[in-house]
């Protein structure tokens, strides 16, 4: 079963950092997942997120306004 991960952000350094953290976790743990970057401000607003980056896993907002640690991401993806 593949997990859908969306990273909401307009391309700021923290958004890019979040993307690389998520990509590393997926690669290092052989997790089957699809990463989608959502950079359109109107799309981001549909999630009612005011601070980016935000991490959305299977349509559930899990982290917003900060860069997660690799351990946090792994924990979220295991659930």
Beta strands, then each sheet from edge to edge (+ up, - down):
strand 1: 3-8
strand 2: 33-38
strand 3: 54-57
strand 4: 60-64
sheet 1: 2+ 1+ 3- 4+
end
